[in-house]
Amino acid sequence: MRLIYFKSVTVLLLIFNLFGCESVEEKEDATDITFVDSLLKEMTVDEKIGQMTQVDRQFLNDISDISKYGFGSLLSGGGSTPKINEPKAWAEMYDLYQREALQSRLKIPLLYGIDAVHGHNNVIGATIFPHNIGLGATRDAKIVEAVAKATALEIAATGIDWDFAPCLTVPNDYRWGRTYEGFSEDTELVTELGNAAILGYQSSNINNPNSVLACAKHFIGDGGTSFGTGLNGKIDRGNLALSEEELRKKHLPPFKKAVESGVATFMAAYNTWNDLKCHANKYLLTNILKEELGFKGFVVSDWAAIEEIPGDYKADIITSINAGIDMVMVPGAVKFGNESYEKFMKLFKKSIEDGSIPMTRVNDAVKRILLIKKKAGLFDRPFSDQQLLSHIGSQKHREIAREAVRKSMVLLKNNNNLLPLPKNGKKIIVAGRGANNIGMQSGGWTISWQGEMGNKTEGTSVLDAIISAVDPGTSVQFSEDGKDAQGDVAVVVIGEEPYAEMEGDREDLSLDKKDLEVIKTLKNKNIPVVVVLFSGRPMIITDQIEQWDSFVAAWLPGTEGQGISDVL
């Protein structure tokens, strides 16, 4: 009888759930929607425009403008840091801006965004993980999720709510300066690892105080543009000449999966698709993304990107907003500098008043933005939790980074089983520009937009990692050019200097002649050479690899050089 009773109850519960009961999630959604609808009714046109405006802190004329104009979001672009670049200063800066936002009439909190694309990479002392090209080489979704989760916690510790990551590009031309931002040229792998990253950043609930909002970028096709169609006659921000069928097959799947996984935001791409800017393409942003794929979050433009739409600035605003851009990042910054947001907001309002931008489109955009803020808990927890600051650069996170580095190494040659090197008994020479250079080891988007050579942030170089790894009796000699070095084996660390975006577009993917000279110097002494290459893309090594004894592609591994010494 008891068994029959339980079965009856189960059936009744199933019927009740199917026909008469909302899930907890549905109730929460309904509550959030009611809250946002009520708030939306109270808002003036100016306040709605404010919510659709995102200002880079470096273009903020006065902190009071945050409450005066009711900005929906601020961001720190690459290198846009507090005066003292350390974790606590970031949290205090965030709280300062948030307090000002809460002085506005409706007390709507800010979203604060940042490009934390391989760790909280603007912050000195944060853990810098491998760039996506290295994570792609691991082919390990679990480590990608762990990296994103650790990154999210370090971001959240500084109060910041929103990470402009992951990049879901599918790079096809290695001459592109953003190749390293992509996981792979394989669409299926990008889809898998991109999904893992989103889960790591956002966790299962974007209201988690230890997580951040993710951003699927850049929608769509920036990895497939043709050389010669981009900026300065190169490739970045160029034209994707592809049929819709090919676009859907090659570039859409990672974004489709991102929507299914509940990613909070999308960022539009700079490039054109068949000569129409993605920021101006209603078919892509509205018909496909929002209607066909069912994306419920909001779409942000890229940095000053709407200015690249052909036409005058008012036309750029009208075209991009009507196409489906919900929030405009640093509007007018290139054209108007520190007057940018005032001009943008005035022209935006005129476009509403003259009917060029329907109020229904504005309300849709603002509702999307407010819903994400509500779901993320910003109305309940607007300030940073500085108790989390101890997680920034923590040993636990550095161990995750070390594992990711170790798994990302690609051994392409190993004559006479030169690797692994014994920990004792040999005299090891460590040479090359990259051997003691955290900046080169980490690449672009490290502390500054372009990154820089040198040891500006905390980490372990390849040199220090090898010294730590060998037994006390083993001699390790550092010689950057190799000229005065003598030993049993040499580890030569070469590669590209840091770059980002269009600054990394290169027609020639050959190795640096200075790097090759170091290798030649050591080979002329009959010293076996292990070459370690730091690069944001595959490089041409066809004519050189024959002379090398071992070769390891290390990509852009970040601050944890021990992951390299673990392999060597």
C-alpha positions in Angstrom: 0.0 0.0 0.0 2.9 2.4 0.8 4.4 1.9 -2.6 1.1 2.6 -4.3 0.6 5.7 -2.2 4.1 7.1 -3.2 3.4 6.4 -6.9 0.0 8.2 -6.6 1.6 11.2 -5.0 4.3 11.2 -7.7 1.8 11.2 -10.5 -0.3 13.9 -8.8 2.9 16.1 -8.4 3.8 15.6 -12.0 0.3 16.7 -13.1 0.4 19.6 -10.7 3.8 20.7 -12.1 2.6 20.4 -15.6 -0.6 22.2 -15.3 -0.8 24.3 -12.1 2.6 25.2 -10.8 5.5 27.6 -11.7 9.1 26.6 -11.1 11.1 28.6 -8.6 13.1 29.9 -11.6 9.9 31.0 -13.4 8.7 32.8 -10.2 12.0 34.6 -9.9 11.8 35.6 -13.5 8.3 36.9 -13.1 9.4 38.9 -10.0 12.3 40.4 -11.8 10.2 41.3 -14.8 7.6 43.0 -12.6 10.3 45.0 -10.8 11.9 46.1 -14.1 8.6 47.0 -15.7 7.7 49.1 -12.8 11.0 50.9 -12.9 10.8 51.4 -16.6 7.5 53.2 -16.2 9.1 55.7 -13.9 12.0 56.5 -16.2 12.3 59.6 -18.4 13.7 59.5 -21.9 17.0 60.9 -20.6 17.3 58.2 -18.0 16.7 55.5 -20.5 19.3 56.9 -22.8 21.7 57.0 -19.8 21.2 53.3 -19.2 22.1 52.6 -22.8 25.4 54.6 -22.4 28.7 53.0 -21.3 31.5 55.4 -20.6 35.2 54.5 -20.2 36.4 56.0 -16.9 39.3 57.7 -18.7 36.7 59.9 -20.6 34.6 60.7 -17.5 34.8 64.5 -17.2 33.5 64.6 -13.6 32.4 61.8 -11.3 29.1 63.7 -10.7 28.2 63.0 -14.4 27.5 59.4 -13.4 24.4 60.5 -11.4 23.7 63.5 -13.5 23.3 61.4 -16.7 22.4 58.1 -15.1 24.9 56.1 -17.0 24.1 52.4 -17.2 27.7 51.3 -17.2 31.3 52.3 -16.9 34.3 50.3 -18.1 38.1 50.2 -17.8 39.6 49.8 -21.3 43.0 48.3 -21.6 45.3 50.3 -19.3 42.5 52.4 -17.8 43.5 51.7 -14.1 43.3 53.5 -10.8 46.2 55.8 -10.0 47.7 53.0 -7.8 47.2 49.8 -9.7 46.7 47.3 -6.9 43.6 45.2 -6.0 42.3 47.3 -3.1 42.5 50.5 -5.1 40.3 48.8 -7.8 37.7 47.9 -5.3 37.7 51.4 -3.8 37.4 52.9 -7.2 34.5 50.7 -8.1 32.7 51.6 -4.8 33.3 55.3 -5.4 31.6 55.1 -8.8 28.8 53.0 -7.6 28.0 55.3 -4.7 27.7 58.1 -7.2 25.4 56.1 -9.4 23.1 55.5 -6.4 22.8 59.3 -6.0 20.7 59.4 -9.2 17.0 59.9 -9.0 16.1 56.2 -9.4 19.2 54.9 -7.7 19.9 52.4 -10.5 23.3 50.7 -9.9 26.1 50.7 -12.5 27.4 47.7 -14.4 31.2 47.9 -14.5 32.9 46.1 -17.4 36.4 45.1 -18.2 38.5 43.1 -20.7 39.7 40.3 -18.4 40.6 38.0 -21.2 43.3 35.8 -19.6 42.8 36.5 -15.9 42.1 39.8 -14.3 44.8 41.1 -16.6 44.6 44.8 -16.0 45.5 44.4 -12.3 49.1 44.2 -11.1 49.4 41.1 -8.9 46.5 39.1 -10.5 46.9 35.7 -11.9 47.6 35.8 -15.6 46.4 32.7 -17.3 47.3 31.4 -20.8 45.6 33.3 -23.6 42.8 31.4 -25.4 45.1 30.0 -28.1 47.0 28.1 -25.3 43.8 27.0 -23.6 42.6 25.7 -27.0 45.7 23.6 -27.2 44.8 21.8 -24.0 41.5 20.6 -25.6 40.4 20.4 -22.0 37.0 21.9 -21.1 37.5 21.3 -17.4 40.6 23.3 -17.2 39.0 26.1 -19.3 36.1 26.2 -16.9 38.4 26.3 -13.9 40.5 29.1 -15.4 37.3 31.1 -16.0 36.0 30.4 -12.5 39.2 31.6 -10.9 39.3 34.7 -13.1 35.7 35.5 -12.2 36.5 35.4 -8.5 39.5 37.7 -8.9 37.3 40.1 -10.9 34.5 40.0 -8.4 37.0 40.7 -5.6 37.5 44.1 -7.1 33.8 44.7 -7.3 33.6 44.5 -11.1 30.5 42.7 -12.4 31.0 42.1 -16.1 33.8 40.5 -18.1 34.1 41.1 -21.9 34.9 37.4 -22.4 35.0 34.8 -23.7 36.0 35.5 -27.3 34.2 32.9 -29.5 36.0 33.8 -32.7 37.1 31.1 -35.2 40.4 32.5 -36.6 41.2 31.5 -40.2 44.2 33.7 -41.1 47.1 33.6 -38.6 48.3 37.0 -39.9 45.4 38.5 -37.8 46.6 40.3 -34.7 43.7 38.8 -32.6 44.4 35.1 -33.5 45.4 34.4 -29.9 42.0 35.5 -28.6 40.5 32.4 -30.3 40.5 28.9 -28.8 40.9 27.2 -32.2 40.2 27.3 -35.9 37.9 24.3 -35.3 34.4 25.5 -34.8 33.4 22.5 -32.7 36.3 23.0 -30.3 35.6 26.7 -30.0 31.9 25.8 -29.2 32.9 23.4 -26.5 35.6 25.5 -24.8 33.6 28.7 -25.1 30.7 27.1 -23.4 33.0 25.9 -20.6 34.3 29.4 -20.1 30.8 30.9 -19.9 29.9 28.3 -17.2 33.1 29.3 -15.3 32.5 33.0 -15.5 28.8 33.0 -14.6 28.5 29.8 -12.6 25.0 28.2 -12.6 23.5 31.5 -11.3 24.5 35.0 -12.3 23.4 36.1 -8.8 26.4 34.4 -7.4 28.6 37.0 -5.7 31.7 35.1 -6.7 30.9 35.1 -10.4 30.6 37.8 -13.1 28.5 38.4 -16.2 30.1 36.9 -19.3 30.0 38.4 -22.8 30.0 36.3 -26.0 32.1 38.2 -28.5 32.5 39.3 -31.2 29.2 38.7 -33.1 30.1 37.6 -35.8 32.8 36.4 -38.1 35.8 38.6 -37.2 38.1 35.6 -37.4 37.2 35.0 -41.1 37.9 38.4 -42.6 40.1 38.7 -45.7 43.6 40.2 -45.6 43.7 43.5 -47.4 40.2 44.6 -46.4 41.0 45.7 -42.8 42.6 48.7 -41.1 45.7 50.0 -42.8 45.2 47.6 -45.7 45.6 44.6 -43.4 43.0 42.3 -41.7 41.6 43.5 -38.4 38.1 44.9 -38.8 38.0 43.8 -42.4 35.3 42.2 -44.5 34.0 38.7 -44.1 33.1 37.6 -47.7 31.0 34.5 -46.9 27.6 33.1 -47.8 25.0 32.9 -45.1 25.2 29.1 -45.3 28.9 29.2 -44.6 28.6 31.8 -41.9 26.1 29.6 -40.1 28.2 26.6 -40.4 31.6 28.1 -39.5 31.0 31.0 -37.2 27.5 30.7 -35.6 27.6 27.5 -33.5 29.7 28.9 -30.6 27.3 31.8 -30.3 24.2 29.6 -30.5 25.6 27.4 -27.7 26.3 30.6 -25.7 22.7 31.6 -25.9 21.6 28.1 -24.8 24.0 28.3 -21.9 22.4 31.6 -20.7 25.2 34.0 -21.4 24.2 37.4 -20.1 25.6 39.7 -22.8 26.8 39.8 -26.4 29.3 42.2 -28.0 29.0 43.0 -31.7 32.0 42.7 -34.0 33.9 45.5 -35.7 34.1 43.7 -39.0 31.7 43.8 -42.0 29.8 40.8 -43.4 29.6 41.1 -47.1 30.4 44.8 -46.8 27.8 45.7 -44.1 29.1 46.5 -40.7 27.9 44.0 -38.0 27.0 47.0 -35.8 24.6 48.1 -38.5 23.2 44.7 -39.4 19.7 44.2 -38.1 19.4 40.8 -39.7 22.3 39.5 -37.6 21.7 41.3 -34.3 17.9 41.2 -34.2 16.5 38.6 -36.6 19.1 35.9 -36.0 20.5 36.6 -32.5 17.4 37.9 -30.6 14.5 36.3 -32.5 15.8 33.1 -34.0 18.3 32.1 -31.3 16.1 33.6 -28.5 18.8 35.7 -26.8 17.2 37.5 -23.8 20.2 39.5 -22.5 21.6 42.7 -24.0 24.0 43.5 -26.8 26.8 46.0 -26.3 28.8 47.6 -29.0 32.6 47.3 -29.2 34.8 50.3 -28.2 33.6 53.4 -30.2 32.5 50.9 -32.9 29.4 52.6 -34.1 31.5 55.5 -35.3 32.9 53.2 -38.0 29.5 52.8 -39.6 29.4 54.9 -42.8 27.5 58.2 -42.5 27.3 61.1 -40.1 27.3 60.5 -36.3 23.5 60.9 -35.8 23.0 58.3 -38.6 25.5 56.0 -36.9 23.4 56.1 -33.7 20.1 55.6 -35.5 21.4 52.7 -37.6 23.1 50.8 -34.7 20.3 51.2 -32.2 17.7 50.2 -34.7 19.9 47.2 -35.7 19.8 45.9 -32.2 22.6 47.5 -30.2 21.3 47.9 -26.7 24.3 49.6 -25.0 26.8 51.8 -26.7 30.4 51.6 -25.5 32.4 54.8 -25.3 30.1 56.6 -27.8 31.8 59.4 -29.8 35.1 58.9 -28.0 37.2 59.0 -31.2 35.3 61.9 -32.8 34.6 64.1 -29.8 37.0 63.0 -27.0 35.8 64.3 -23.6 32.6 65.8 -25.1 31.7 62.4 -26.4 28.8 61.2 -24.2 27.1 64.6 -24.1 27.0 64.8 -27.9 25.8 61.2 -28.1 23.0 61.6 -25.7 21.8 64.8 -27.3 21.8 63.2 -30.8 20.2 60.1 -29.4 17.3 62.1 -27.9 16.8 64.1 -31.1 16.6 60.8 -33.0 13.8 59.6 -30.6 12.0 62.9 -30.9 12.0 62.9 -34.7 10.8 59.3 -34.8 14.1 57.9 -36.2 14.5 55.6 -33.2 11.1 54.1 -32.0 10.5 54.3 -28.3 9.6 50.6 -28.4 13.2 49.9 -29.4 14.6 52.0 -26.6 12.3 50.4 -24.0 13.3 46.9 -25.2 17.0 47.8 -24.8 16.6 49.3 -21.4 14.4 46.5 -20.2 17.1 44.0 -21.3 19.8 46.0 -19.4 17.8 46.3 -16.2 16.8 42.7 -16.2 20.4 41.6 -16.3 21.2 44.0 -13.5 18.4 42.7 -11.4 19.2 39.0 -12.1 22.8 39.7 -11.2 21.9 41.0 -7.8 23.2 44.5 -8.4 20.1 46.2 -6.8 20.7 44.1 -3.6 24.6 44.0 -3.5 25.9 47.1 -5.4 29.3 47.3 -3.6 32.5 45.3 -3.6 33.2 42.6 -1.0 36.8 43.4 -0.1 37.0 40.2 1.9 37.5 38.5 -1.5 40.7 40.4 -2.2 42.8 37.7 -0.8 41.9 35.5 -3.8 43.7 37.8 -6.3 46.9 36.1 -7.3 46.3 33.4 -4.7 48.4 30.2 -4.7 45.4 28.2 -5.5 44.7 30.2 -8.7 48.4 30.2 -9.6 48.3 26.4 -9.4 45.3 26.3 -11.8 47.3 28.5 -14.1 50.3 26.3 -13.8 48.3 23.3 -14.8 46.8 25.1 -17.7 50.2 26.1 -18.9 51.5 22.6 -18.6 48.6 21.2 -20.6 48.9 23.8 -23.3 52.5 23.0 -24.3 52.9 21.4 -27.7 56.1 19.4 -28.3 56.8 19.4 -32.0 60.4 18.0 -32.1 62.5 16.0 -29.6 65.7 14.6 -31.2 67.5 11.9 -29.2 64.9 12.3 -26.4 66.6 15.4 -25.3 63.5 16.2 -23.2 62.8 15.9 -20.4 66.0 17.4 -19.1 67.5 15.7 -16.0 67.2 17.8 -12.8 70.8 17.0 -11.8 74.2 16.7 -13.4 73.9 19.1 -16.3 75.0 22.6 -16.9 71.9 24.4 -18.3 72.1 27.6 -20.3 68.9 29.7 -20.4 69.0 32.2 -23.2 66.8 34.4 -25.4 64.7 37.5 -25.0 61.8 35.6 -23.5 63.6 33.7 -20.8 63.3 36.4 -18.1 60.4 38.4 -19.5 56.9 38.1 -18.0 55.6 40.7 -20.4 56.7 38.7 -23.5 55.5 35.5 -21.7 52.0 36.9 -21.2 51.5 38.9 -24.5 49.0 41.6 -25.2 46.1 42.6 -22.8 48.5 42.3 -19.9 48.4 45.4 -17.5 47.9 47.6 -20.6 46.1 47.1 -23.9 49.1 46.3 -26.0 51.1 44.6 -23.2 54.8 45.4 -22.9 58.2 43.8 -22.5 59.6 43.4 -19.1 58.5 42.2 -15.7 55.8 44.7 -14.8 53.6 42.2 -12.9 54.2 39.4 -10.5 55.0 36.0 -11.9 57.6 33.3 -12.5 59.7 33.6 -15.7 61.1 30.6 -17.5 64.5 31.3 -16.1 63.3 31.4 -12.5 61.1 28.3 -13.0 64.1 26.3 -14.3 66.3 27.5 -11.4 63.6 26.4 -9.0 63.1 23.0 -10.7 66.6 21.7 -10.8 68.6 20.1 -8.0 70.9 22.3 -6.0 74.0 21.0 -7.7 72.9 21.8 -11.2 74.3 24.9 -12.7 71.9 27.3 -14.5 73.5 30.1 -16.5 71.5 33.0 -18.0 72.8 34.6 -21.1 70.3 36.5 -23.2 72.4 36.5 -26.4 74.2 33.2 -25.6 77.6 34.6 -26.6 79.4 34.0 -23.3 77.6 30.8 -22.3 79.0 27.4 -21.9 77.0 24.3 -20.8 75.7 20.9 -21.7 72.3 22.0 -23.0 70.6 25.3 -23.8 67.0 26.4 -23.4 66.4 29.3 -25.7 63.1 31.3 -25.3 62.2 33.3 -28.4 59.0 34.8 -29.8 56.8 37.7 -30.6 56.8 40.9 -28.6 53.4 41.8 -27.1 50.6 43.2 -29.2 46.9 43.4 -29.4 44.2 43.8 -32.1 45.3 45.7 -35.3 48.8 46.3 -33.9 49.5 42.6 -34.3 48.4 42.3 -37.9 51.5 40.9 -39.8 52.0 39.9 -43.4 55.2 38.1 -42.5 55.1 35.3 -39.9 58.8 34.6 -39.9 60.8 34.5 -36.7 62.8 37.5 -35.4 66.3 37.5 -36.8 67.7 38.5 -33.4 66.1 35.3 -31.9 67.6 33.2 -34.7 71.0 34.7 -34.1 71.0 33.5 -30.4 70.2 30.0 -31.5 72.9 30.0 -34.2 75.4 31.3 -31.6 74.8 28.3 -29.3 74.6 25.7 -32.1 77.9 26.9 -33.4 79.3 25.8 -30.0 77.8 22.3 -30.6 75.4 22.8 -27.7 72.1 20.9 -28.0 69.3 23.5 -28.1 65.7 23.3 -26.8 63.7 26.1 -28.4 60.6 27.5 -26.6 58.4 29.8 -28.7 56.1 32.4 -27.2 53.6 33.5 -29.9 50.0 34.5 -30.4 49.7 32.3 -33.5 51.6 29.6 -35.4 54.8 31.0 -36.9 56.8 29.9 -39.9 59.6 27.7 -38.7 60.0 25.4 -41.7 63.6 26.4 -42.5 64.8 26.6 -38.9 63.4 23.6 -37.1 65.8 21.2 -38.8 68.7 22.8 -36.9 67.0 22.6 -33.5 67.2 19.6 -31.2 63.8 20.1 -29.5 61.0 22.5 -30.0 58.1 23.5 -27.8 55.3 25.8 -28.8 54.3 27.6 -25.6 51.9 30.1 -27.0 51.3 33.0 -24.5 51.3 31.2 -21.2 51.0 34.0 -18.7 52.7 34.5 -15.3 53.2 30.9 -14.3 56.4 29.8 -15.9 56.6 26.7 -13.7 54.1 25.1 -16.1 56.8 25.3 -18.8 59.6 23.9 -16.5 57.3 21.1 -15.5 57.3 20.0 -19.2 61.0 20.7 -19.9 
